[in-house]
Amino acid sequence: MFHKKILAIAILSSAILLFPACKATPDVADILKEPLPQNTVNMPKAIYDGFIKDIQTARKNIADKKNIPDAYITLGMAYKNFKEYEKSFAMYDEEVKLYPTSIVGWLNRSSILEDMGRYRDSYESYKSALKVAILPEAYFRMGIILKQNLNGSDAEIRALYDEALKNTEYNPMIVENYLAYLVKDKNDAKSADKILNAALKAYPRNERFLEIKKSYDNL
């Protein structure tokens, strides 16, 4: 389907989740009965037609009780592209209520909350995603939100990144973001060097880590 071209796919795992408290959202049943969105964001006609077709197919699948998990993800993506963020969130929220181990549902739910400026809700939603599986993407976004939007303390930010390093086994994306925080924000070269050495021990041939190490050595 059209939306799959821009949809990240992740590995599924099972968990029991507590849902973060969020503001009231539009009723899903009402959204599904609404007229199809107009092209108010001036999409190229082919793209607009593709999303409209996806919405129609997804609505039919929900009515027919067929491919329901994919249908809610499809609708969430379509409404996001129409910049109808509340409706997009409602679809992702419904997805994780019906299928609590939907990694794609949790990541998209968290992302749309971030787009809506609901940073605390987004942060908590990413935490719920981590109860489903260890997701470097979730830790990555949580680090950014904590630093840029929630005014997290240095201790909170370091604790989050330390947890992420441990749980993701020094995922390169997490390592790089943590190093940037330590060097650029805290001028803590000693801690950065310690983390980089540990990362190189785990991945001695990682070209990006070697490049960073070389740049630090030249400082």
C-alpha positions as CSV (number, residue, x, y, z in Angstrom):
1,M,0.0,0.0,0.0
2,F,1.0,3.6,-0.5
3,H,1.7,4.4,3.1
4,K,4.2,1.5,3.5
5,K,6.7,3.4,1.4
6,I,7.2,5.8,4.3
7,L,6.5,3.6,7.2
8,A,9.3,2.3,9.4
9,I,9.0,-1.4,10.2
10,A,10.2,-2.8,13.5
11,I,10.4,-6.2,15.2
12,L,7.4,-7.2,17.4
13,S,7.7,-8.4,21.0
14,S,5.1,-8.9,23.7
15,A,4.6,-7.0,27.0
16,I,1.9,-5.8,29.3
17,L,1.7,-2.0,29.2
18,L,0.3,0.9,31.3
19,F,-1.1,3.6,29.1
20,P,0.2,7.1,29.6
21,A,-2.5,9.6,30.5
22,C,-3.4,11.8,27.6
23,K,-5.9,14.5,26.8
24,A,-9.2,13.7,25.3
25,T,-9.0,12.8,21.6
26,P,-11.6,12.7,18.8
27,D,-13.8,9.6,18.8
28,V,-12.5,7.0,16.4
29,A,-15.9,5.9,15.3
30,D,-16.9,9.5,14.4
31,I,-13.6,10.0,12.4
32,L,-14.3,6.9,10.4
33,K,-17.7,8.2,9.3
34,E,-16.4,11.7,8.3
35,P,-16.1,12.8,4.7
36,L,-12.7,12.2,3.2
37,P,-10.1,14.9,3.8
38,Q,-9.8,17.8,1.4
39,N,-6.4,18.6,-0.1
40,T,-5.9,21.6,2.1
41,V,-2.1,21.1,2.3
42,N,-1.7,21.3,-1.4
43,M,-0.2,17.9,-2.0
44,P,0.5,16.8,-5.6
45,K,-2.6,15.2,-6.9
46,A,-1.0,11.7,-7.3
47,I,0.1,11.8,-3.6
48,Y,-3.3,13.1,-2.4
49,D,-5.1,10.4,-4.4
50,G,-2.8,7.8,-3.0
51,F,-3.7,8.8,0.6
52,I,-7.4,9.0,-0.2
53,K,-7.3,5.5,-1.6
54,D,-5.4,4.3,1.5
55,I,-8.1,5.9,3.8
56,Q,-10.9,4.3,1.8
57,T,-9.3,0.9,1.9
58,A,-8.4,1.1,5.6
59,R,-12.0,2.2,6.5
60,K,-13.4,-0.7,4.6
61,N,-11.0,-3.2,6.2
62,I,-12.0,-2.0,9.7
63,A,-15.7,-2.3,8.8
64,D,-15.0,-5.8,7.4
65,K,-12.8,-6.7,10.4
66,K,-9.9,-7.4,8.1
67,N,-6.2,-6.3,8.4
68,I,-7.2,-4.1,11.3
69,P,-3.7,-3.4,12.8
70,D,-2.4,-2.2,9.4
71,A,-5.6,-0.2,8.8
72,Y,-5.2,2.0,11.9
73,I,-1.5,2.6,11.1
74,T,-2.5,3.5,7.5
75,L,-5.1,6.0,8.8
76,G,-2.7,7.5,11.3
77,M,-0.1,8.1,8.6
78,A,-2.6,9.6,6.2
79,Y,-4.1,12.0,8.7
80,K,-0.6,13.1,9.8
81,N,0.2,14.0,6.2
82,F,-3.0,16.0,6.0
83,K,-1.8,17.7,9.2
84,E,-4.8,16.5,11.1
85,Y,-2.7,15.5,14.1
86,E,-5.5,14.9,16.6
87,K,-7.1,12.4,14.2
88,S,-3.7,10.8,13.5
89,F,-3.1,10.4,17.2
90,A,-6.6,8.9,17.7
91,M,-5.8,6.2,15.1
92,Y,-2.4,5.3,16.7
93,D,-3.9,5.4,20.1
94,E,-6.7,3.0,19.0
95,E,-4.0,0.8,17.5
96,V,-2.1,0.3,20.7
97,K,-5.2,-0.1,22.7
98,L,-6.3,-3.0,20.5
99,Y,-2.8,-4.3,19.9
100,P,-0.6,-3.3,22.9
101,T,2.5,-4.9,21.4
102,S,2.4,-3.0,18.1
103,I,5.8,-1.4,17.9
104,V,5.0,0.6,14.9
105,G,1.8,1.8,16.7
106,W,3.8,2.9,19.8
107,L,6.5,4.7,17.8
108,N,4.1,6.5,15.6
109,R,1.9,7.4,18.6
110,S,4.9,8.8,20.4
111,S,6.0,10.7,17.3
112,I,2.7,12.4,16.6
113,L,2.5,13.5,20.2
114,E,5.8,15.2,19.8
115,D,4.6,16.8,16.6
116,M,1.6,18.1,18.6
117,G,3.9,19.7,21.2
118,R,2.7,17.3,23.9
119,Y,6.3,16.5,25.0
120,R,5.6,14.9,28.4
121,D,3.0,12.6,26.9
122,S,5.3,11.8,24.0
123,Y,8.1,11.0,26.5
124,E,5.9,8.7,28.5
125,S,4.6,7.1,25.3
126,Y,8.2,6.3,24.2
127,K,8.7,4.7,27.7
128,S,5.7,2.5,27.0
129,A,7.2,1.5,23.7
130,L,10.3,0.4,25.5
131,K,8.2,-2.0,27.5
132,V,7.4,-3.7,24.2
133,A,11.0,-4.0,23.0
134,I,14.4,-2.3,23.3
135,L,14.1,0.4,20.6
136,P,17.1,2.7,20.0
137,E,14.7,5.1,18.2
138,A,12.7,5.5,21.4
139,Y,15.8,6.2,23.5
140,F,17.1,8.6,20.9
141,R,13.9,10.7,20.8
142,M,13.5,10.6,24.6
143,G,17.0,12.0,25.0
144,I,16.2,14.9,22.7
145,I,12.8,15.6,24.3
146,L,14.3,15.5,27.8
147,K,17.0,17.9,26.9
148,Q,15.3,20.3,24.6
149,N,11.6,20.3,25.7
150,L,11.4,19.1,29.3
151,N,14.4,20.9,30.7
152,G,15.7,17.6,32.2
153,S,18.6,17.9,34.7
154,D,22.1,16.7,33.8
155,A,21.6,13.8,36.1
156,E,18.3,12.8,34.4
157,I,19.8,13.0,30.9
158,R,22.9,11.0,31.8
159,A,20.8,8.4,33.6
160,L,18.7,8.0,30.5
161,Y,21.6,7.7,28.1
162,D,23.4,5.3,30.5
163,E,20.3,3.1,30.5
164,A,20.1,3.3,26.7
165,L,23.8,2.3,26.3
166,K,23.3,-0.7,28.5
167,N,20.1,-1.9,27.0
168,T,21.0,-1.2,23.4
169,E,24.6,-2.6,23.8
170,Y,26.1,0.7,22.6
171,N,23.9,1.4,19.7
172,P,25.8,3.8,17.4
173,M,23.0,6.3,17.3
174,I,22.7,6.5,21.1
175,V,26.5,6.7,21.5
176,E,26.8,9.6,19.1
177,N,24.0,11.5,20.7
178,Y,25.3,11.0,24.2
179,L,28.8,12.0,23.1
180,A,27.5,15.2,21.5
181,Y,25.7,16.0,24.8
182,L,28.8,15.4,26.9
183,V,31.2,17.3,24.7
184,K,29.1,20.2,23.4
185,D,26.7,20.8,26.3
186,K,28.7,19.8,29.3
187,N,32.3,20.1,28.1
188,D,32.9,16.7,29.8
189,A,35.6,15.2,27.6
190,K,36.6,12.7,30.3
191,S,33.2,11.1,30.4
192,A,32.9,11.2,26.6
193,D,36.2,9.5,26.2
194,K,35.3,6.8,28.6
195,I,32.0,6.1,26.8
196,L,33.7,6.1,23.4
197,N,36.4,3.7,24.5
198,A,33.7,1.3,25.8
199,A,31.8,1.7,22.5
200,L,35.0,0.8,20.6
201,K,35.6,-2.2,22.8
202,A,32.1,-3.4,21.8
203,Y,32.5,-2.5,18.1
204,P,36.3,-2.2,17.4
205,R,35.8,-1.8,13.7
206,N,32.9,0.7,13.7
207,E,34.1,3.3,11.2
208,R,31.9,6.1,12.8
209,F,33.3,5.4,16.3
210,L,36.9,5.4,14.8
211,E,36.2,8.8,13.1
212,I,34.9,10.3,16.3
213,K,37.9,8.9,18.3
214,K,40.3,10.5,15.7
215,S,38.5,13.8,15.9
216,Y,38.7,13.8,19.7
217,D,42.4,12.9,19.6
218,N,43.0,15.9,17.4
219,L,41.3,18.4,19.7
